[in-house]
Amino acid sequence: MLWGAGTVYVVGRAAQRLGGSRWAQVLACLSYIVCAYSRLNFLFQPNSFEVFAFTLSCYWLIAYIQQPKPRYLYGIGVVLGLSLLNKYTTFFFIGALITALLLTEQRRILITKAGWIAAGIALALFLPNLIWQLRHGIPFFHHMALLHESQLVNVSAADFWQDQLLMCFPALWVWVTGLLALLFYQPFRPYRSVGLLFVGGLLLLTVLHGKSYYALGYYPILFAAGASWLEHRLVSFPRLSKLARPILPALLLVLAVPLFPYAYALYPPAQMQKIGEAYRSTGANRWEDGKIHLLPQDFADMLGWQELADKAWQAYQSLPDSSRSRTLVLCDNYGQAGALNYYNRGRDMPAAHSFNGSYLYWFPTRPAQPYRHILLVTDDSEDFGGHFSSYQRRGKIENSYAREQGTTIALGTNPDTAILNRIYQEHRLKLAEWEQHK
């Protein structure tokens, strides 16, 4: 929410920079609020900061074009350096930014001393992560390969562009106006690079099968440009201006109201499912697997975690006090491990581990005293019973709306050497896959 509020402020300031009065600033900020960003900003994820960083970078670029003060370029260097630490999709933005500058008279920025210092600032901030990547064989490459195989391959250009229209639909007329103004409106000619940045960024995401929401950071500056252009034009039509000034902000709200119930999860899952039938043709319920589900993916991702953690805790509590501490809690993915560690953080239970994501690097070394119990959280149907003196499935996620529906909690006692060897061998193999360029 903090980064979302910051973006609203920057959008308003950008409209002011482009000659917009208080009315244009309100229209620009309202355009941001009624689109997908409010939904984005109540989720705990890195995308909110990315949108803020991209918007602030565009604002400082406009400020530098108006007043070529080095501090604006240094600001871009700082915010993009931090954004690289936040999410690697910033590389797409940087690539589009450099291309846009090269295609306009603003290319001179790339050879100024301040421009090189800004690039150095960004690199210095990103350097710790870059060093870590190099020391570990650039795991990013393997991550991108997995992402492409399991998710990006399901993103078609048609779906991507359909989502672009839907994500900012209430303010479609504002951002399209802003894009055209940046590209063709003579008073905005110095800022053409900002319009080309949007075009280049979205074309790059289309070619690389980027997820639809990767593009959200490119729109807010267009709201500022569109609102300012509309005000510039209305000045020439005083009578129309009196009518349009109250109507245009109201139009944003009118277009957004039908989307609110489904966009912001205002109702329980069952009712959300019924409401969602009206949005089925829009692809709002299409997940990363390319299939249509009962709920949007980010809402389904909110469900089932407490249930999973509680059932894992109950299974752990059933163990004898004398050997309970010698338990390995092993999960299929980082979401499951994170849920157990979060919801059970006040309980006396060992940390959950996984071979997935960053948890791969936090996996415990093999203890001198073998584990007495292994608590498995998995959606794999394989039966490991032959490796334990006793092996039972102790529960599963029952919530039919949860993304993790059917994930089971199994508890094995007295694991044999074969299963312990397999666990640590699999950890080494997974680590080798991620560090294959080491």
C-alpha positions in Angstrom: 0.0 0.0 0.0 2.9 2.4 0.8 4.4 2.0 -2.7 0.9 2.4 -4.3 0.3 5.6 -2.4 3.8 6.8 -3.5 2.9 6.1 -7.1 -0.3 8.1 -6.8 1.7 11.0 -5.6 4.3 10.7 -8.5 1.5 10.4 -11.1 0.0 13.7 -9.8 3.4 15.4 -9.8 4.0 14.1 -13.4 0.7 15.6 -14.5 1.8 18.9 -12.9 5.2 18.7 -14.7 3.3 18.3 -18.0 1.3 21.5 -17.4 -1.7 20.0 -15.8 -3.7 21.9 -13.2 -5.2 20.4 -10.0 -8.0 19.0 -12.2 -5.6 17.1 -14.5 -3.7 15.9 -11.5 -6.9 14.5 -9.9 -7.9 12.9 -13.2 -4.5 11.2 -13.6 -4.4 9.9 -10.0 -8.0 8.7 -10.2 -7.1 6.8 -13.4 -4.4 5.0 -11.5 -6.7 4.2 -8.6 -9.6 2.7 -10.6 -7.4 0.3 -12.6 -5.7 -2.9 -11.6 -3.3 -1.1 -9.2 -5.6 -1.1 -6.2 -5.8 -4.8 -6.4 -2.1 -5.1 -7.0 -1.3 -2.9 -4.0 -3.2 -4.9 -1.4 -1.2 -8.1 -2.2 2.2 -8.6 -0.5 4.4 -9.0 -3.6 7.3 -7.2 -5.3 5.2 -5.7 -8.2 4.0 -2.6 -6.2 7.5 -1.3 -5.8 8.3 -2.1 -9.5 5.4 0.0 -10.6 6.5 2.8 -8.3 10.1 2.6 -9.6 9.2 2.6 -13.2 6.8 5.6 -12.7 9.3 7.5 -10.7 12.0 6.9 -13.3 9.7 8.3 -16.0 8.9 11.3 -13.9 12.6 12.1 -13.3 13.3 11.7 -17.0 10.6 14.3 -17.8 12.1 16.5 -15.0 15.6 16.2 -16.5 14.3 17.0 -20.0 12.8 20.2 -18.6 15.7 21.1 -16.3 18.9 19.1 -17.1 20.0 18.8 -13.5 22.2 15.7 -12.7 20.3 14.8 -9.6 17.3 13.6 -11.7 19.5 11.1 -13.5 21.1 10.1 -10.2 17.6 9.5 -8.9 16.8 7.2 -11.9 20.0 5.3 -11.1 19.1 4.8 -7.5 15.5 3.7 -8.1 16.4 1.3 -11.0 19.2 -0.2 -9.0 16.9 -0.9 -6.1 14.3 -2.2 -8.6 16.8 -4.7 -10.0 17.2 -6.0 -6.4 13.4 -6.2 -6.2 12.7 -8.0 -9.6 14.7 -8.8 -12.7 12.0 -7.6 -15.0 13.5 -4.2 -14.5 16.0 -5.3 -17.2 13.2 -5.1 -19.7 12.4 -1.6 -18.6 16.0 -0.5 -18.8 16.4 -2.1 -22.3 13.2 -0.3 -23.5 14.5 3.0 -21.9 17.8 2.9 -23.6 16.2 2.0 -27.0 13.7 4.9 -26.6 16.5 7.4 -25.8 18.5 6.2 -28.8 15.5 6.9 -31.1 15.1 10.5 -30.0 17.2 13.6 -29.5 17.4 12.6 -25.8 20.1 10.1 -26.8 22.6 12.7 -25.6 21.7 11.7 -22.1 23.5 8.4 -22.7 26.9 10.1 -23.2 26.7 12.7 -20.4 28.8 12.4 -17.3 25.7 12.4 -15.2 24.2 9.6 -17.3 27.3 7.4 -16.7 27.3 8.2 -13.0 23.6 7.2 -12.9 24.4 3.9 -14.6 27.2 3.4 -12.1 24.9 4.0 -9.2 22.4 1.4 -10.5 25.2 -1.1 -11.0 26.7 -0.5 -7.5 23.3 -1.1 -5.9 22.7 -4.3 -8.0 26.3 -5.5 -7.5 25.8 -7.6 -4.4 23.1 -9.6 -6.1 25.2 -9.9 -9.3 28.1 -11.2 -7.3 25.9 -13.7 -5.6 24.5 -14.9 -8.9 28.1 -15.3 -10.4 29.3 -17.2 -7.3 26.3 -19.6 -7.5 26.5 -20.3 -11.2 23.8 -17.7 -12.2 20.7 -19.6 -10.9 18.6 -16.9 -12.7 19.1 -18.8 -16.0 17.6 -22.0 -14.6 14.8 -20.0 -13.0 13.9 -18.5 -16.4 14.1 -21.8 -18.1 11.7 -23.3 -15.5 9.4 -20.2 -15.7 9.3 -20.5 -19.5 8.5 -24.3 -19.5 5.8 -24.1 -16.8 4.2 -20.6 -17.2 5.4 -18.3 -19.9 4.8 -20.9 -22.6 1.1 -20.6 -21.8 1.1 -16.8 -22.4 0.0 -16.0 -26.0 0.3 -12.6 -27.6 -3.5 -12.4 -28.0 -4.0 -13.1 -24.3 -1.3 -10.6 -23.3 -2.9 -7.8 -25.3 -6.4 -8.7 -24.2 -5.2 -8.4 -20.6 -3.6 -5.0 -21.4 -7.0 -3.7 -22.4 -8.7 -5.2 -19.3 -6.2 -4.3 -16.6 -6.6 -0.6 -17.2 -10.0 -0.6 -18.9 -11.7 2.1 -16.9 -9.0 4.5 -17.9 -8.4 3.2 -21.4 -9.4 6.5 -22.9 -6.9 8.3 -20.6 -3.8 6.2 -21.2 -4.4 5.8 -25.0 -4.8 9.6 -25.2 -1.6 10.0 -23.2 0.4 7.6 -25.4 -0.7 9.4 -28.6 0.0 12.8 -27.0 3.6 11.7 -26.0 4.2 10.4 -29.5 2.5 13.1 -31.7 1.4 16.2 -29.7 3.9 19.0 -30.5 4.1 20.5 -27.0 5.0 17.0 -25.7 7.6 16.4 -28.4 10.5 16.6 -25.9 9.0 13.7 -24.0 8.5 11.4 -27.0 11.1 9.0 -25.5 8.6 8.3 -22.7 6.0 7.2 -25.2 8.5 5.1 -27.1 9.5 3.5 -23.8 6.0 2.2 -23.4 5.9 0.9 -27.0 9.3 -0.7 -26.7 8.6 -2.2 -23.3 5.3 -3.8 -24.3 6.7 -5.1 -27.6 9.6 -6.7 -25.7 7.2 -8.4 -23.2 5.1 -9.6 -26.1 8.0 -11.2 -27.9 9.4 -12.8 -24.7 5.9 -14.1 -23.6 6.0 -12.0 -20.5 3.1 -12.2 -18.1 0.4 -9.6 -18.5 1.0 -7.8 -15.2 4.7 -7.3 -16.1 3.5 -4.3 -18.1 1.6 -2.5 -15.3 4.6 -0.3 -14.5 4.5 1.3 -18.0 1.0 2.8 -17.7 0.9 5.3 -14.8 3.0 8.0 -16.6 0.5 7.7 -19.5 -2.3 8.7 -17.2 -0.4 11.9 -16.3 0.2 12.7 -20.0 -3.4 11.9 -21.0 -5.0 14.0 -18.3 -2.7 16.9 -19.1 -3.4 16.7 -22.8 -7.2 16.6 -22.2 -6.9 19.7 -20.1 -4.8 21.4 -22.8 -7.5 20.7 -25.4 -10.4 21.7 -23.2 -9.0 25.1 -22.8 -9.9 25.8 -26.4 -13.6 24.9 -25.7 -14.8 26.8 -22.6 -18.4 25.6 -22.7 -17.3 22.0 -23.3 -14.8 22.3 -20.5 -17.4 23.3 -18.0 -19.4 20.2 -18.8 -16.4 17.8 -19.2 -14.6 18.7 -16.0 -17.1 17.0 -13.6 -18.1 14.3 -16.1 -14.7 12.8 -17.0 -13.6 11.9 -13.4 -17.1 10.6 -12.8 -16.8 8.5 -16.0 -13.8 6.7 -14.5 -15.8 5.7 -11.5 -18.8 4.6 -13.5 -16.6 2.3 -15.7 -14.8 0.9 -12.6 -17.9 0.2 -10.5 -18.9 -3.0 -12.3 -15.4 -4.4 -11.9 -15.1 -3.8 -8.1 -16.9 -6.8 -6.8 -14.7 -9.2 -8.7 -11.5 -7.2 -8.8 -11.2 -6.7 -5.1 -12.6 -10.0 -3.6 -15.5 -8.4 -1.7 -17.4 -11.6 -1.2 -16.7 -15.2 0.0 -15.3 -17.6 -2.6 -18.6 -19.3 -3.5 -20.2 -16.0 -4.3 -17.1 -14.9 -6.1 -17.4 -18.0 -8.3 -20.9 -17.0 -9.3 -20.0 -13.5 -10.0 -17.0 -14.7 -12.0 -19.3 -16.4 -14.6 -19.9 -13.0 -16.1 -16.2 -12.5 -16.5 -15.3 -15.9 -17.9 -14.9 -14.7 -21.5 -12.4 -12.1 -20.4 -9.9 -14.7 -19.1 -9.9 -13.2 -15.6 -9.8 -16.7 -14.2 -6.9 -17.9 -16.4 -4.0 -19.1 -14.3 -0.3 -19.6 -15.1 -1.1 -23.1 -16.4 -3.2 -21.5 -19.2 -6.4 -23.1 -17.9 -9.6 -21.4 -16.6 -10.4 -22.0 -12.9 -13.1 -21.2 -10.4 -11.4 -18.1 -9.1 -8.6 -15.7 -10.2 -5.2 -17.2 -9.3 -4.2 -14.5 -6.8 -7.4 -15.0 -4.9 -7.1 -18.8 -4.9 -3.5 -18.3 -3.7 -4.9 -16.7 -0.5 -6.8 -19.8 0.5 -5.9 -23.0 2.2 -2.6 -22.0 3.9 -3.9 -21.7 7.4 -5.6 -25.1 7.0 -2.4 -26.6 5.8 -0.3 -25.2 8.6 -2.9 -26.3 11.3 -3.1 -29.9 10.0 0.7 -30.1 9.8 0.9 -28.9 13.4 -1.7 -31.4 14.5 0.3 -34.2 12.8 3.5 -33.0 14.5 1.8 -32.8 17.9 0.9 -36.5 17.6 4.5 -37.5 17.8 6.1 -38.6 21.1 7.7 -35.8 23.1 11.0 -37.8 23.4 11.7 -37.8 19.6 9.5 -35.0 18.3 12.4 -32.6 17.9 14.2 -35.0 15.5 11.7 -34.3 12.7 12.4 -33.1 9.2 9.5 -31.1 7.8 9.8 -31.3 4.0 7.5 -29.5 1.5 7.1 -29.6 -2.2 7.3 -25.9 -2.8 8.2 -22.6 -1.1 4.6 -21.6 -0.7 3.9 -24.6 1.5 7.1 -24.2 3.5 6.4 -20.4 3.9 2.9 -21.1 5.1 4.0 -23.6 7.7 6.7 -21.3 8.9 4.4 -18.3 9.1 1.3 -19.7 10.6 3.2 -22.0 13.0 5.8 -19.3 14.0 4.4 -19.1 17.6 4.4 -22.9 18.0 7.2 -25.2 19.0 7.7 -26.9 15.7 10.8 -27.3 13.5 11.1 -25.0 10.5 9.7 -26.3 7.2 12.1 -26.9 4.3 11.9 -27.4 0.6 14.0 -28.0 -2.5 12.1 -25.1 -4.3 13.2 -21.5 -4.7 15.4 -19.9 -2.2 14.6 -22.7 0.3 17.0 -24.8 -1.7 19.9 -22.8 -0.3 18.6 -23.0 3.3 18.3 -26.8 3.5 19.8 -28.2 6.7 22.9 -30.3 6.7 22.5 -33.9 7.5 22.4 -34.3 11.3 24.7 -36.7 13.2 21.7 -38.3 14.7 19.3 -39.5 12.0 15.9 -38.1 11.8 13.3 -40.1 13.7 10.3 -38.7 11.8 9.7 -37.0 8.4 6.6 -34.9 7.9 5.9 -34.6 4.2 3.7 -31.8 2.6 3.2 -32.9 -1.0 0.8 -33.2 -3.9 2.7 -36.2 -5.1 0.8 -39.5 -5.1 3.9 -41.6 -4.6 3.7 -43.9 -1.6 6.8 -43.8 0.6 5.4 -46.3 3.1 8.0 -48.9 2.4 10.8 -46.7 3.8 9.2 -46.2 7.3 8.2 -48.4 10.1 4.9 -46.5 10.0 3.6 -44.1 7.4 0.3 -42.4 7.4 -1.5 -39.6 5.5 -2.7 -37.3 8.3 -4.7 -34.8 6.3 -5.0 -32.7 3.2 -6.3 -29.3 2.0 -10.1 -29.7 1.6 -10.9 -26.2 0.4 -12.0 -26.6 -3.2 -11.2 -23.0 -4.0 -7.6 -23.2 -2.8 -4.8 -23.5 -5.4 -3.2 -26.1 -3.1 -6.4 -28.2 -2.9 -5.5 -31.9 -2.4 -2.1 -31.2 -1.0 -1.5 -33.9 1.6 0.3 -34.1 5.0 2.0 -37.4 5.5 3.9 -38.6 8.6 6.6 -41.2 8.5 8.4 -42.7 11.5 11.9 -44.3 11.6 12.9 -43.6 8.0 15.4 -46.0 6.5 18.8 -45.1 5.1 17.5 -45.3 1.6 14.9 -42.5 1.9 17.4 -40.3 3.8 20.0 -40.8 1.2 17.4 -40.1 -1.5 16.4 -36.8 0.2 20.0 -35.5 0.4 20.9 -36.8 -3.1 17.8 -35.0 -4.5 18.9 -31.8 -2.8 22.4 -32.1 -4.3 20.9 -32.7 -7.8 18.5 -29.8 -7.5 21.3 -27.5 -6.4 23.5 -28.7 -9.3 20.6 -27.8 -11.7 20.4 -24.3 -10.4 24.2 -23.9 -10.3 24.9 -25.5 -13.7 26.9 -22.5 -14.9 29.2 -22.4 -11.8 
